[in-house]
Amino acid sequence: MQAYLEYVVKGLVSKPEAVTVTPVEKNGMTVYELRLDTADVGKVIGREGMTINAIRSLLIAGSAKKGLRCMVEIVESDSRRA
């Protein structure tokens, strides 16, 4: 599922080299933390969240076929924090 997310997201953004997908286990579920360039966040979210919702739907369907529980979160790194 991680490779799928990387493939889809890298195809959407302007800076694919900045995309990282990190799997984190939480309460029996795999949460994929998606980090990308701040200029590309809007492209991945899409108008009214349509793009990220489509990605989430496909991830849930694909993981259910394998008997897994997964979700994706966009993690925004704030460079102002010290």
N, CA, C and O atoms as a printed pandas DataFrame, in Angstrom:
     atom_number atom_name residue_name chain_id  residue_number  x_coord  y_coord  z_coord
0              1         N          MET        A               1    0.822   -1.187    0.000
1              2        CA          MET        A               1    0.000    0.000    0.000
2              3         C          MET        A               1    0.873    1.260    0.000
3              4         O          MET        A               1    0.500    2.282   -0.575
4              5         N          GLN        A               2    2.034    1.174    0.649
5              6        CA          GLN        A               2    2.932    2.324    0.692
6              7         C          GLN        A               2    3.417    2.679   -0.714
7              8         O          GLN        A               2    3.479    3.855   -1.072
8              9         N          ALA        A               3    3.758    1.672   -1.505
9             10        CA          ALA        A               3    4.226    1.911   -2.872
10            11         C          ALA        A               3    3.111    2.528   -3.717
11            12         O          ALA        A               3    3.370    3.401   -4.544
12            13         N          TYR        A               4    1.880    2.078   -3.510
13            14        CA          TYR        A               4    0.737    2.647   -4.226
14            15         C          TYR        A               4    0.587    4.134   -3.919
15            16         O          TYR        A               4    0.421    4.947   -4.828
16            17         N          LEU        A               5    0.647    4.486   -2.637
17            18        CA          LEU        A               5    0.500    5.886   -2.242
18            19         C          LEU        A               5    1.606    6.746   -2.840
19            20         O          LEU        A               5    1.343    7.833   -3.353
20            21         N          GLU        A               6    2.836    6.264   -2.775
21            22        CA          GLU        A               6    3.951    7.022   -3.336
22            23         C          GLU        A               6    3.754    7.236   -4.839
23            24         O          GLU        A               6    3.971    8.337   -5.344
24            25         N          TYR        A               7    3.349    6.197   -5.540
25            26        CA          TYR        A               7    3.139    6.278   -6.987
26            27         C          TYR        A               7    2.061    7.310   -7.330
27            28         O          TYR        A               7    2.268    8.157   -8.199
28            29         N          VAL        A               8    0.937    7.243   -6.667
29            30        CA          VAL        A               8   -0.180    8.146   -6.960
30            31         C          VAL        A               8    0.175    9.596   -6.623
31            32         O          VAL        A               8   -0.031   10.497   -7.436
32            33         N          VAL        A               9    0.707    9.810   -5.426
33            34        CA          VAL        A               9    0.995   11.174   -4.979
34            35         C          VAL        A               9    2.116   11.799   -5.811
35            36         O          VAL        A               9    2.030   12.971   -6.178
36            37         N          LYS        A              10    3.153   11.038   -6.109
37            38        CA          LYS        A              10    4.253   11.583   -6.916
38            39         C          LYS        A              10    3.786   11.972   -8.316
39            40         O          LYS        A              10    4.365   12.862   -8.938
40            41         N          GLY        A              11    2.751   11.317   -8.809
41            42        CA          GLY        A              11    2.186   11.667  -10.110
42            43         C          GLY        A              11    1.368   12.949  -10.090
43            44         O          GLY        A              11    1.108   13.536  -11.140
44            45         N          LEU        A              12    0.964   13.383   -8.914
45            46        CA          LEU        A              12    0.126   14.577   -8.781
46            47         C          LEU        A              12    0.908   15.861   -8.519
47            48         O          LEU        A              12    0.446   16.948   -8.864
48            49         N          VAL        A              13    2.075   15.744   -7.917
49            50        CA          VAL        A              13    2.773   16.915   -7.405
50            51         C          VAL        A              13    3.844   17.446   -8.358
51            52         O          VAL        A              13    4.254   16.769   -9.300
52            53         N          SER        A              14    4.284   18.676   -8.085
53            54        CA          SER        A              14    5.332   19.303   -8.878
54            55         C          SER        A              14    6.724   18.874   -8.432
55            56         O          SER        A              14    7.658   18.839   -9.234
56            57         N          LYS        A              15    6.858   18.547   -7.143
57            58        CA          LYS        A              15    8.155   18.147   -6.590
58            59         C          LYS        A              15    8.063   16.729   -6.021
59            60         O          LYS        A              15    7.956   16.555   -4.807
60            61         N          PRO        A              16    8.105   15.714   -6.892
61            62        CA          PRO        A              16    7.966   14.334   -6.412
62            63         C          PRO        A              16    9.102   13.880   -5.507
63            64         O          PRO        A              16    8.929   12.958   -4.710
64            65         N          GLU        A              17   10.261   14.516   -5.623
65            66        CA          GLU        A              17   11.389   14.129   -4.769
66            67         C          GLU        A              17   11.155   14.495   -3.302
67            68         O          GLU        A              17   11.824   13.959   -2.418
68            69         N          ALA        A              18   10.214   15.399   -3.038
69            70        CA          ALA        A              18    9.916   15.830   -1.668
70            71         C          ALA        A              18    8.873   14.941   -0.986
71            72         O          ALA        A              18    8.609   15.109    0.204
72            73         N          VAL        A              19    8.281   14.003   -1.717
73            74        CA          VAL        A              19    7.215   13.153   -1.167
74            75         C          VAL        A              19    7.818   12.011   -0.359
75            76         O          VAL        A              19    8.685   11.283   -0.843
76            77         N          THR        A              20    7.347   11.862    0.881
77            78        CA          THR        A              20    7.704   10.706    1.705
78            79         C          THR        A              20    6.444   10.134    2.334
79            80         O          THR        A              20    5.564   10.871    2.780
80            81         N          VAL        A              21    6.372    8.820    2.360
81            82        CA          VAL        A              21    5.249    8.117    2.980
82            83         C          VAL        A              21    5.826    7.242    4.081
83            84         O          VAL        A              21    6.660    6.373    3.827
84            85         N          THR        A              22    5.368    7.482    5.319
85            86        CA          THR        A              22    5.882    6.755    6.476
86            87         C          THR        A              22    4.745    5.975    7.134
87            88         O          THR        A              22    3.780    6.579    7.604
88            89         N          PRO        A              23    4.842    4.641    7.175
89            90        CA          PRO        A              23    3.806    3.861    7.868
90            91         C          PRO        A              23    4.005    3.897    9.379
91            92         O          PRO        A              23    5.119    3.720    9.872
92            93         N          VAL        A              24    2.915    4.129   10.110
93            94        CA          VAL        A              24    2.934    4.157   11.572
94            95         C          VAL        A              24    1.784    3.285   12.067
95            96         O          VAL        A              24    0.648    3.440   11.617
96            97         N          GLU        A              25    2.073    2.373   12.989
97            98        CA          GLU        A              25    1.036    1.501   13.551
98            99         C          GLU        A              25    0.343    2.199   14.715
99           100         O          GLU        A              25    0.999    2.618   15.669
100          101         N          LYS        A              26   -0.976    2.325   14.640
101          102        CA          LYS        A              26   -1.769    2.914   15.712
102          103         C          LYS        A              26   -3.032    2.088   15.910
103          104         O          LYS        A              26   -3.858    1.986   15.002
104          105         N          ASN        A              27   -3.186    1.506   17.077
105          106        CA          ASN        A              27   -4.400    0.759   17.439
106          107         C          ASN        A              27   -4.784   -0.291   16.402
107          108         O          ASN        A              27   -5.954   -0.388   16.034
108          109         N          GLY        A              28   -3.829   -1.072   15.929
109          110        CA          GLY        A              28   -4.115   -2.129   14.971
110          111         C          GLY        A              28   -4.374   -1.642   13.562
111          112         O          GLY        A              28   -4.832   -2.407   12.713
112          113         N          MET        A              29   -4.091   -0.395   13.309
113          114        CA          MET        A              29   -4.314    0.192   11.990
114          115         C          MET        A              29   -3.001    0.808   11.514
115          116         O          MET        A              29   -2.244    1.366   12.308
116          117         N          THR        A              30   -2.744    0.703   10.231
117          118        CA          THR        A              30   -1.565    1.347    9.670
118          119         C          THR        A              30   -1.965    2.723    9.162
119          120         O          THR        A              30   -2.824    2.851    8.290
120          121         N          VAL        A              31   -1.334    3.747    9.714
121          122        CA          VAL        A              31   -1.574    5.122    9.290
122          123         C          VAL        A              31   -0.374    5.538    8.453
123          124         O          VAL        A              31    0.759    5.539    8.937
124          125         N          TYR        A              32   -0.623    5.887    7.210
125          126        CA          TYR        A              32    0.447    6.350    6.337
126          127         C          TYR        A              32    0.534    7.865    6.450
127          128         O          TYR        A              32   -0.387    8.584    6.063
128          129         N          GLU        A              33    1.664    8.343    6.990
129          130        CA          GLU        A              33    1.871    9.779    7.125
130          131         C          GLU        A              33    2.516   10.286    5.845
131          132         O          GLU        A              33    3.605    9.852    5.469
132          133         N          LEU        A              34    1.844   11.193    5.192
133          134        CA          LEU        A              34    2.270   11.724    3.910
134          135         C          LEU        A              34    2.879   13.103    4.117
135          136         O          LEU        A              34    2.213   14.026    4.585
136          137         N          ARG        A              35    4.149   13.230    3.765
137          138        CA          ARG        A              35    4.839   14.519    3.854
138          139         C          ARG        A              35    5.219   14.942    2.446
139          140         O          ARG        A              35    5.733   14.146    1.661
140          141         N          LEU        A              36    4.959   16.205    2.140
141          142        CA          LEU        A              36    5.280   16.727    0.826
142          143         C          LEU        A              36    5.552   18.210    0.901
143          144         O          LEU        A              36    5.352   18.834    1.943
144          145         N          ASP        A              37    6.013   18.781   -0.208
145          146        CA          ASP        A              37    6.303   20.208   -0.264
146          147         C          ASP        A              37    5.017   20.993   -0.002
147          148         O          ASP        A              37    3.943   20.611   -0.467
148          149         N          THR        A              38    5.137   22.086    0.741
149          150        CA          THR        A              38    3.940   22.860    1.106
150          151         C          THR        A              38    3.206   23.403   -0.113
151          152         O          THR        A              38    1.991   23.594   -0.066
152          153         N          ALA        A              39    3.922   23.653   -1.199
153          154        CA          ALA        A              39    3.270   24.157   -2.412
154          155         C          ALA        A              39    2.396   23.087   -3.075
155          156         O          ALA        A              39    1.506   23.417   -3.858
156          157         N          ASP        A              40    2.642   21.815   -2.770
157          158        CA          ASP        A              40    1.898   20.714   -3.396
158          159         C          ASP        A              40    0.738   20.199   -2.559
159          160         O          ASP        A              40   -0.022   19.351   -3.026
160          161         N          VAL        A              41    0.584   20.685   -1.347
161          162        CA          VAL        A              41   -0.474   20.186   -0.463
162          163         C          VAL        A              41   -1.853   20.400   -1.091
163          164         O          VAL        A              41   -2.700   19.507   -1.041
164          165         N          GLY        A              42   -2.081   21.556   -1.672
165          166        CA          GLY        A              42   -3.370   21.850   -2.294
166          167         C          GLY        A              42   -3.693   20.919   -3.446
167          168         O          GLY        A              42   -4.854   20.560   -3.648
168          169         N          LYS        A              43   -2.678   20.521   -4.206
169          170        CA          LYS        A              43   -2.890   19.602   -5.331
170          171         C          LYS        A              43   -3.330   18.231   -4.847
171          172         O          LYS        A              43   -4.177   17.589   -5.467
172          173         N          VAL        A              44   -2.756   17.787   -3.744
173          174        CA          VAL        A              44   -3.103   16.471   -3.213
174          175         C          VAL        A              44   -4.472   16.498   -2.550
175          176         O          VAL        A              44   -5.229   15.533   -2.656
176          177         N          ILE        A              45   -4.796   17.579   -1.876
177          178        CA          ILE        A              45   -6.109   17.686   -1.240
178          179         C          ILE        A              45   -7.197   17.849   -2.296
179          180         O          ILE        A              45   -8.242   17.204   -2.217
180          181         N          GLY        A              46   -6.957   18.703   -3.278
181          182        CA          GLY        A              46   -7.934   18.906   -4.344
182          183         C          GLY        A              46   -9.062   19.828   -3.929
183          184         O          GLY        A              46   -9.179   20.217   -2.767
184          185         N          ARG        A              47   -9.877   20.162   -4.893
185          186        CA          ARG        A              47  -11.007   21.045   -4.635
186          187         C          ARG        A              47  -12.005   20.350   -3.723
187          188         O          ARG        A              47  -12.502   19.269   -4.042
188          189         N          GLU        A              48  -12.295   20.975   -2.589
189          190        CA          GLU        A              48  -13.205   20.453   -1.568
190          191         C          GLU        A              48  -12.796   19.066   -1.070
191          192         O          GLU        A              48  -13.640   18.297   -0.609
192          193         N          GLY        A              49  -11.495   18.743   -1.161
193          194        CA          GLY        A              49  -10.996   17.476   -0.658
194          195         C          GLY        A              49  -11.287   16.276   -1.534
195          196         O          GLY        A              49  -11.162   15.136   -1.089
196          197         N          MET        A              50  -11.673   16.519   -2.768
197          198        CA          MET        A              50  -12.061   15.421   -3.652
198          199         C          MET        A              50  -10.895   14.474   -3.941
199          200         O          MET        A              50  -11.081   13.258   -3.945
200          201         N          THR        A              51   -9.707   15.007   -4.180
201          202        CA          THR        A              51   -8.568   14.167   -4.551
202          203         C          THR        A              51   -8.121   13.296   -3.384
203          204         O          THR        A              51   -7.947   12.089   -3.552
204          205         N          ILE        A              52   -7.934   13.881   -2.212
205          206        CA          ILE        A              52   -7.496   13.087   -1.061
206          207         C          ILE        A              52   -8.563   12.074   -0.665
207          208         O          ILE        A              52   -8.225   10.976   -0.222
208          209         N          ASN        A              53   -9.824   12.409   -0.809
209          210        CA          ASN        A              53  -10.890   11.460   -0.498
210          211         C          ASN        A              53  -10.883   10.279   -1.465
211          212         O          ASN        A              53  -11.147    9.146   -1.064
212          213         N          ALA        A              54  -10.582   10.539   -2.737
213          214        CA          ALA        A              54  -10.485    9.455   -3.718
214          215         C          ALA        A              54   -9.300    8.550   -3.390
215          216         O          ALA        A              54   -9.412    7.327   -3.472
216          217         N          ILE        A              55   -8.168    9.144   -3.020
217          218        CA          ILE        A              55   -6.991    8.368   -2.640
218          219         C          ILE        A              55   -7.316    7.516   -1.416
219          220         O          ILE        A              55   -6.954    6.341   -1.366
220          221         N          ARG        A              56   -7.990    8.095   -0.438
221          222        CA          ARG        A              56   -8.358    7.348    0.776
222          223         C          ARG        A              56   -9.298    6.196    0.450
223          224         O          ARG        A              56   -9.149    5.099    0.988
224          225         N          SER        A              57  -10.267    6.440   -0.431
225          226        CA          SER        A              57  -11.213    5.381   -0.804
226          227         C          SER        A              57  -10.504    4.203   -1.462
227          228         O          SER        A              57  -10.793    3.048   -1.149
228          229         N          LEU        A              58   -9.583    4.491   -2.367
229          230        CA          LEU        A              58   -8.842    3.427   -3.033
230          231         C          LEU        A              58   -7.932    2.686   -2.057
231          232         O          LEU        A              58   -7.785    1.467   -2.146
232          233         N          LEU        A              59   -7.326    3.414   -1.132
233          234        CA          LEU        A              59   -6.467    2.798   -0.119
234          235         C          LEU        A              59   -7.273    1.867    0.776
235          236         O          LEU        A              59   -6.833    0.756    1.074
236          237         N          ILE        A              60   -8.436    2.306    1.202
237          238        CA          ILE        A              60   -9.290    1.485    2.067
238          239         C          ILE        A              60   -9.749    0.232    1.327
239          240         O          ILE        A              60   -9.737   -0.860    1.896
240          241         N          ALA        A              61  -10.151    0.376    0.071
241          242        CA          ALA        A              61  -10.605   -0.774   -0.707
242          243         C          ALA        A              61   -9.468   -1.767   -0.943
243          244         O          ALA        A              61   -9.656   -2.975   -0.798
244          245         N          GLY        A              62   -8.300   -1.262   -1.303
245          246        CA          GLY        A              62   -7.157   -2.137   -1.551
246          247         C          GLY        A              62   -6.685   -2.843   -0.298
247          248         O          GLY        A              62   -6.327   -4.020   -0.351
248          249         N          SER        A              63   -6.678   -2.151    0.822
249          250        CA          SER        A              63   -6.224   -2.764    2.065
250          251         C          SER        A              63   -7.258   -3.771    2.592
251          252         O          SER        A              63   -6.884   -4.773    3.203
252          253         N          ALA        A              64   -8.535   -3.516    2.364
253          254        CA          ALA        A              64   -9.575   -4.447    2.805
254          255         C          ALA        A              64   -9.450   -5.781    2.073
255          256         O          ALA        A              64   -9.696   -6.838    2.654
256          257         N          LYS        A              65   -9.067   -5.728    0.798
257          258        CA          LYS        A              65   -8.871   -6.966    0.039
258          259         C          LYS        A              65   -7.764   -7.814    0.647
259          260         O          LYS        A              65   -7.792   -9.041    0.557
260          261         N          LYS        A              66   -6.787   -7.154    1.267
261          262        CA          LYS        A              66   -5.671   -7.863    1.885
262          263         C          LYS        A              66   -5.909   -8.123    3.370
263          264         O          LYS        A              66   -5.044   -8.671    4.052
264          265         N          GLY        A              67   -7.069   -7.734    3.868
265          266        CA          GLY        A              67   -7.405   -7.950    5.272
266          267         C          GLY        A              67   -6.709   -6.982    6.212
267          268         O          GLY        A              67   -6.495   -7.300    7.381
268          269         N          LEU        A              68   -6.352   -5.802    5.714
269          270        CA          LEU        A              68   -5.662   -4.806    6.517
270          271         C          LEU        A              68   -6.560   -3.600    6.754
271          272         O          LEU        A              68   -7.552   -3.398    6.054
272          273         N          ARG        A              69   -6.199   -2.811    7.742
273          274        CA          ARG        A              69   -6.889   -1.546    7.994
274          275         C          ARG        A              69   -5.869   -0.436    7.832
275          276         O          ARG        A              69   -4.848   -0.418    8.521
276          277         N          CYS        A              70   -6.141    0.487    6.925
277          278        CA          CYS        A              70   -5.197    1.562    6.630
278          279         C          CYS        A              70   -5.922    2.885    6.481
279          280         O          CYS        A              70   -7.116    2.935    6.188
280          281         N          MET        A              71   -5.164    3.962    6.692
281          282        CA          MET        A              71   -5.657    5.299    6.393
282          283         C          MET        A              71   -4.462    6.182    6.087
283          284         O          MET        A              71   -3.324    5.821    6.390
284          285         N          VAL        A              72   -4.713    7.339    5.489
285          286        CA          VAL        A              72   -3.635    8.254    5.128
286          287         C          VAL        A              72   -3.892    9.613    5.765
287          288         O          VAL        A              72   -5.026   10.090    5.813
288          289         N          GLU        A              73   -2.818   10.225    6.252
289          290        CA          GLU        A              73   -2.889   11.566    6.827
290          291         C          GLU        A              73   -1.817   12.424    6.182
291          292         O          GLU        A              73   -0.697   11.961    5.965
292          293         N          ILE        A              74   -2.144   13.658    5.877
293          294        CA          ILE        A              74   -1.152   14.593    5.388
294          295         C          ILE        A              74   -0.563   15.300    6.593
295          296         O          ILE        A              74   -1.276   15.948    7.358
296          297         N          VAL        A              75    0.743   15.169    6.755
297          298        CA          VAL        A              75    1.452   15.775    7.877
298          299         C          VAL        A              75    2.173   17.007    7.359
299          300         O          VAL        A              75    3.060   16.914    6.510
300          301         N          GLU        A              76    1.786   18.150    7.875
301          302        CA          GLU        A              76    2.423   19.400    7.464
302          303         C          GLU        A              76    3.536   19.712    8.449
303          304         O          GLU        A              76    3.298   19.855    9.649
304          305         N          SER        A              77    4.749   19.817    7.935
305          306        CA          SER        A              77    5.871   20.182    8.807
306          307         C          SER        A              77    5.925   21.705    8.887
307          308         O          SER        A              77    5.924   22.401    7.872
308          309         N          ASP        A              78    5.972   22.189   10.092
309          310        CA          ASP        A              78    5.991   23.635   10.320
310          311         C          ASP        A              78    7.422   24.053   10.607
311          312         O          ASP        A              78    7.946   23.769   11.685
312          313         N          SER        A              79    8.055   24.717    9.667
313          314        CA          SER        A              79    9.455   25.115    9.805
314          315         C          SER        A              79    9.625   26.248   10.818
315          316         O          SER        A              79   10.753   26.555   11.205
316          317         N          ARG        A              80    8.523   26.877   11.258
317          318        CA          ARG        A              80    8.620   27.972   12.226
318          319         C          ARG        A              80    8.841   27.455   13.637
319          320         O          ARG        A              80    9.310   28.203   14.495
320          321         N          ARG        A              81    8.517   26.196   13.898
321          322        CA          ARG        A              81    8.716   25.635   15.233
322          323         C          ARG        A              81   10.191   25.395   15.476
323          324         O          ARG        A              81   10.934   25.019   14.569
324          325         N          ALA        A              82   10.602   25.615   16.706
325          326        CA          ALA        A              82   12.024   25.403   17.032
326          327         C          ALA        A              82   12.172   24.319   18.063
327          328         O          ALA        A              82   13.290   23.998   18.464
